[in-house]
Amino acid sequence: MIVRSLRDIENTERHVRSASGTWESKRLVLAREKVGFSFHETVLYAGTETSMWYANHIEAVLCVSGEAELTDDETGEIHVISPGTMYLLDGHERHTLRPRTDFRCVCVFNPPVTGREDHDENGVYPLITEEG
């Protein structure tokens, strides 16, 4: 059994800040736990824009506070995401998130991330294994 708090992760290697400066993420469960998924709390900052494309991962996101505009970059469809709203990137959709306020969400990734990932120039998390 693993019990871990967000406070435990603060300012450790599990507390990841993006090179772009648009988000930070506390990685509660990572690939090293060997449970088949990773689980994070992520905050995207108000007034920023982050374009992403999880070509190597499936991600489920549940908003717990704040509000953001989510654009499906492939269709142009726009959704307002607010507390209690979930979105699932089950088709590896390219998407852009524009937080209207600080946007806090919990995320699940499959395959799990290692904690070393950041978005590349295409918005992709590279597929990193614990051995890699």
LUMKOLLO-287821 format. One record per residue: residue number from 1; residue in three letters; x, y, z of N, C-alpha, C in turn. Coordinates in steps of 0.2 Angstrom, whole numbers, plus 5000, padded with zeros to 4 digits. Example, Ala and Ser with C-alpha at 12.3 -4.5 7.8 and 13.67 -1.06 7.14 Angstrom:
2
[r 1 'ala' [5066 4972 5039] [5062 4978 5039] [5066 4984 5039]]
[r 2 'ser' [5064 4989 5035] [5068 4995 5036] [5064 5000 5039]]
This chain:
132
[r 1 'met' [5004 4994 5000] [5000 5000 5000] [5004 5006 5000]]
[r 2 'ile' [5002 5011 4996] [5006 5017 4996] [5001 5023 4998]]
[r 3 'val' [5004 5027 5003] [5000 5033 5005] [5005 5039 5004]]
[r 4 'arg' [5003 5044 5000] [5007 5049 4999] [5002 5056 4998]]
[r 5 'ser' [5005 5061 5001] [5001 5067 5000] [5004 5072 4996]]
[r 6 'leu' [5000 5077 4993] [5003 5082 4989] [5009 5086 4993]]
[r 7 'arg' [5008 5087 4999] [5013 5090 5003] [5019 5086 5003]]
[r 8 'asp' [5019 5080 5003] [5025 5075 5003] [5029 5077 4997]]
[r 9 'ile' [5026 5078 4991] [5029 5079 4985] [5032 5086 4983]]
[r 10 'glu' [5029 5091 4987] [5031 5098 4986] [5039 5098 4986]]
[r 11 'asn' [5041 5101 4980] [5048 5103 4979] [5053 5096 4979]]
[r 12 'thr' [5050 5091 4977] [5054 5085 4976] [5055 5083 4968]]
[r 13 'glu' [5058 5078 4966] [5058 5076 4959] [5051 5075 4956]]
[r 14 'arg' [5046 5073 4960] [5040 5072 4958] [5036 5078 4957]]
[r 15 'his' [5038 5084 4959] [5035 5091 4958] [5038 5094 4952]]
[r 16 'val' [5035 5093 4946] [5038 5095 4939] [5035 5101 4937]]
[r 17 'arg' [5039 5106 4935] [5037 5112 4932] [5039 5112 4925]]
[r 18 'ser' [5035 5114 4921] [5036 5114 4913] [5041 5120 4912]]
[r 19 'ala' [5045 5118 4906] [5050 5123 4904] [5047 5129 4901]]
[r 20 'ser' [5040 5128 4899] [5037 5134 4896] [5034 5138 4901]]
[r 21 'gly' [5034 5136 4908] [5032 5140 4913] [5024 5141 4913]]
[r 22 'thr' [5020 5137 4910] [5013 5137 4909] [5010 5132 4914]]
[r 23 'trp' [5013 5127 4917] [5010 5123 4922] [5015 5120 4926]]
[r 24 'glu' [5012 5117 4932] [5016 5112 4936] [5012 5106 4938]]
[r 25 'ser' [5016 5101 4940] [5012 5095 4941] [5015 5091 4947]]
[r 26 'lys' [5011 5088 4951] [5014 5084 4956] [5012 5077 4955]]
[r 27 'arg' [5017 5073 4953] [5016 5066 4951] [5015 5061 4957]]
[r 28 'leu' [5009 5060 4959] [5008 5055 4964] [5010 5048 4963]]
[r 29 'val' [5008 5046 4957] [5009 5039 4955] [5013 5039 4949]]
[r 30 'leu' [5019 5036 4948] [5023 5035 4942] [5024 5028 4940]]
[r 31 'ala' [5027 5028 4934] [5029 5021 4931] [5032 5017 4936]]
[r 32 'arg' [5037 5020 4940] [5041 5016 4945] [5037 5012 4950]]
[r 33 'glu' [5030 5014 4951] [5026 5010 4955] [5023 5004 4952]]
[r 34 'lys' [5024 5003 4945] [5022 4997 4942] [5015 4995 4943]]
[r 35 'val' [5010 5000 4942] [5003 4999 4943] [4999 5000 4936]]
[r 36 'gly' [5003 5002 4931] [5000 5002 4924] [4997 5009 4922]]
[r 37 'phe' [4997 5014 4927] [4995 5021 4925] [4999 5025 4930]]
[r 38 'ser' [4999 5032 4928] [5002 5037 4932] [4996 5042 4934]]
[r 39 'phe' [4997 5045 4940] [4991 5049 4943] [4994 5056 4945]]
[r 40 'his' [4992 5061 4943] [4995 5068 4944] [4990 5073 4946]]
[r 41 'glu' [4992 5078 4950] [4988 5084 4951] [4992 5089 4947]]
[r 42 'thr' [4989 5093 4943] [4992 5098 4938] [4988 5104 4939]]
[r 43 'val' [4992 5110 4939] [4989 5117 4939] [4992 5120 4933]]
[r 44 'leu' [4987 5122 4929] [4989 5127 4923] [4987 5134 4925]]
[r 45 'tyr' [4992 5138 4923] [4991 5145 4926] [4987 5149 4921]]
[r 46 'ala' [4983 5154 4925] [4978 5158 4921] [4982 5162 4916]]
[r 47 'gly' [4978 5163 4911] [4981 5168 4905] [4986 5165 4901]]
[r 48 'thr' [4988 5158 4902] [4993 5155 4898] [4989 5151 4892]]
[r 49 'glu' [4993 5148 4888] [4990 5143 4883] [4995 5138 4882]]
[r 50 'thr' [4993 5131 4882] [4997 5126 4882] [4994 5121 4876]]
[r 51 'ser' [4998 5120 4871] [4996 5115 4866] [4999 5109 4867]]
[r 52 'met' [4995 5103 4867] [4997 5097 4868] [4995 5092 4863]]
[r 53 'trp' [4999 5086 4863] [4997 5081 4858] [5000 5074 4861]]
[r 54 'tyr' [4996 5071 4865] [4999 5065 4868] [4998 5059 4863]]
[r 55 'ala' [5003 5059 4859] [5004 5054 4853] [5005 5047 4856]]
[r 56 'asn' [5008 5047 4862] [5011 5041 4865] [5007 5039 4871]]
[r 57 'his' [5002 5043 4873] [4998 5041 4880] [4991 5043 4879]]
[r 58 'ile' [4987 5040 4883] [4980 5041 4884] [4979 5045 4890]]
[r 59 'glu' [4976 5051 4890] [4975 5055 4897] [4968 5056 4898]]
[r 60 'ala' [4966 5055 4904] [4959 5057 4907] [4961 5063 4912]]
[r 61 'val' [4957 5068 4912] [4958 5074 4916] [4951 5076 4919]]
[r 62 'leu' [4951 5077 4926] [4945 5079 4929] [4947 5086 4932]]
[r 63 'cys' [4943 5091 4931] [4944 5098 4934] [4942 5098 4941]]
[r 64 'val' [4946 5100 4945] [4944 5101 4952] [4943 5108 4955]]
[r 65 'ser' [4946 5113 4951] [4945 5120 4952] [4947 5124 4947]]
[r 66 'gly' [4944 5130 4946] [4946 5134 4940] [4942 5133 4934]]
[r 67 'glu' [4944 5136 4929] [4940 5136 4923] [4945 5137 4917]]
[r 68 'ala' [4944 5133 4912] [4948 5133 4906] [4944 5132 4899]]
[r 69 'glu' [4947 5135 4894] [4944 5133 4887] [4948 5128 4884]]
[r 70 'leu' [4945 5122 4882] [4948 5117 4879] [4946 5117 4871]]
[r 71 'thr' [4951 5117 4867] [4950 5117 4860] [4953 5110 4857]]
[r 72 'asp' [4949 5107 4853] [4951 5101 4850] [4954 5104 4843]]
[r 73 'asp' [4960 5104 4843] [4964 5107 4837] [4963 5104 4831]]
[r 74 'glu' [4960 5098 4831] [4959 5094 4825] [4952 5096 4822]]
[r 75 'thr' [4947 5097 4826] [4940 5099 4824] [4938 5106 4825]]
[r 76 'gly' [4942 5110 4829] [4940 5117 4831] [4935 5117 4836]]
[r 77 'glu' [4932 5112 4838] [4927 5112 4843] [4930 5114 4850]]
[r 78 'ile' [4926 5119 4853] [4928 5122 4860] [4924 5120 4865]]
[r 79 'his' [4927 5118 4871] [4923 5116 4877] [4925 5120 4883]]
[r 80 'val' [4921 5122 4887] [4923 5126 4893] [4923 5120 4899]]
[r 81 'ile' [4929 5120 4902] [4930 5115 4907] [4930 5118 4914]]
[r 82 'ser' [4925 5116 4918] [4925 5119 4925] [4924 5113 4930]]
[r 83 'pro' [4924 5114 4936] [4925 5109 4941] [4919 5104 4940]]
[r 84 'gly' [4921 5097 4941] [4917 5092 4940] [4916 5089 4932]]
[r 85 'thr' [4920 5093 4928] [4920 5091 4921] [4926 5087 4919]]
[r 86 'met' [4925 5081 4916] [4931 5077 4914] [4931 5077 4906]]
[r 87 'tyr' [4938 5076 4904] [4939 5075 4897] [4944 5069 4896]]
[r 88 'leu' [4943 5065 4891] [4947 5060 4889] [4950 5060 4882]]
[r 89 'leu' [4956 5060 4882] [4959 5060 4875] [4961 5053 4873]]
[r 90 'asp' [4955 5050 4871] [4956 5043 4869] [4958 5042 4862]]
[r 91 'gly' [4958 5047 4858] [4960 5047 4851] [4966 5051 4850]]
[r 92 'his' [4970 5052 4855] [4977 5055 4854] [4976 5062 4851]]
[r 93 'glu' [4970 5066 4853] [4969 5072 4850] [4974 5077 4851]]
[r 94 'arg' [4975 5081 4846] [4979 5087 4847] [4974 5092 4850]]
[r 95 'his' [4977 5096 4856] [4972 5100 4859] [4976 5106 4863]]
[r 96 'thr' [4972 5111 4864] [4975 5117 4867] [4971 5119 4873]]
[r 97 'leu' [4974 5121 4879] [4970 5122 4885] [4972 5130 4886]]
[r 98 'arg' [4967 5134 4887] [4968 5141 4889] [4964 5142 4896]]
[r 99 'pro' [4968 5142 4901] [4965 5143 4908] [4963 5150 4909]]
[r 100 'arg' [4956 5151 4911] [4954 5158 4912] [4956 5160 4919]]
[r 101 'thr' [4956 5155 4923] [4959 5156 4930] [4964 5150 4931]]
[r 102 'asp' [4967 5150 4937] [4972 5145 4938] [4967 5138 4938]]
[r 103 'phe' [4969 5133 4934] [4965 5128 4933] [4969 5121 4936]]
[r 104 'arg' [4966 5119 4941] [4968 5113 4944] [4964 5107 4943]]
[r 105 'cys' [4968 5102 4941] [4965 5095 4938] [4969 5089 4941]]
[r 106 'val' [4966 5084 4941] [4969 5077 4942] [4969 5073 4935]]
[r 107 'cys' [4974 5070 4934] [4975 5067 4928] [4978 5060 4928]]
[r 108 'val' [4976 5056 4924] [4978 5049 4924] [4981 5048 4917]]
[r 109 'phe' [4987 5045 4916] [4990 5043 4910] [4991 5036 4909]]
[r 110 'asn' [4990 5033 4903] [4992 5026 4902] [4995 5027 4895]]
[r 111 'pro' [5001 5024 4894] [5005 5021 4899] [5008 5026 4904]]
[r 112 'pro' [5010 5024 4910] [5012 5029 4915] [5018 5033 4913]]
[r 113 'val' [5018 5039 4915] [5024 5043 4914] [5029 5042 4920]]
[r 114 'thr' [5036 5043 4919] [5041 5042 4923] [5042 5048 4928]]
[r 115 'gly' [5039 5054 4926] [5040 5060 4930] [5046 5065 4927]]
[r 116 'arg' [5049 5062 4922] [5054 5066 4918] [5051 5070 4912]]
[r 117 'glu' [5045 5068 4910] [5043 5071 4904] [5041 5078 4904]]
[r 118 'asp' [5042 5082 4898] [5039 5088 4897] [5037 5088 4890]]
[r 119 'his' [5033 5093 4888] [5031 5093 4881] [5036 5095 4877]]
[r 120 'asp' [5037 5092 4871] [5042 5094 4866] [5039 5099 4861]]
[r 121 'glu' [5042 5101 4856] [5040 5106 4851] [5034 5105 4848]]
[r 122 'asn' [5031 5099 4848] [5025 5097 4845] [5020 5096 4851]]
[r 123 'gly' [5021 5097 4857] [5017 5096 4862] [5016 5089 4865]]
[r 124 'val' [5021 5085 4863] [5021 5078 4864] [5025 5076 4870]]
[r 125 'tyr' [5023 5072 4875] [5027 5069 4880] [5031 5063 4876]]
[r 126 'pro' [5037 5063 4877] [5041 5057 4874] [5039 5051 4878]]
[r 127 'leu' [5039 5045 4875] [5038 5039 4878] [5045 5037 4881]]
[r 128 'ile' [5045 5038 4888] [5051 5036 4892] [5049 5030 4896]]
[r 129 'thr' [5054 5025 4897] [5053 5020 4901] [5057 5021 4907]]
[r 130 'glu' [5056 5017 4912] [5060 5017 4918] [5067 5015 4916]]
[r 131 'glu' [5068 5011 4911] [5075 5009 4909] [5078 5014 4905]]
[r 132 'gly' [5074 5019 4902] [5076 5024 4897] [5078 5030 4900]]
